[in-house]
């Protein structure tokens, strides 16, 4: 059974390579780690506060939204 799965995986990977893709490994944050949720909230609050205080950004976003409404 396991060899059948291995062959399917190998075939799939070869097809992806033939399509011009290559495998990569990336490291991502561990969402199960203690404090992850709190850190997300902290960073989100910083971004939200910064956005609220940036009048130029808000003007740009309002103009972009108006452009979408006209389209």
Buried (B, 14 or more C-beta within 10 A) or exposed (E): EEEEEEEEEEEEEEEEEEEEEEEEEEEEEEEEEEEEEEEEEEEEEEEEEEEEEEEEEEEEEEEEEEEEEEE
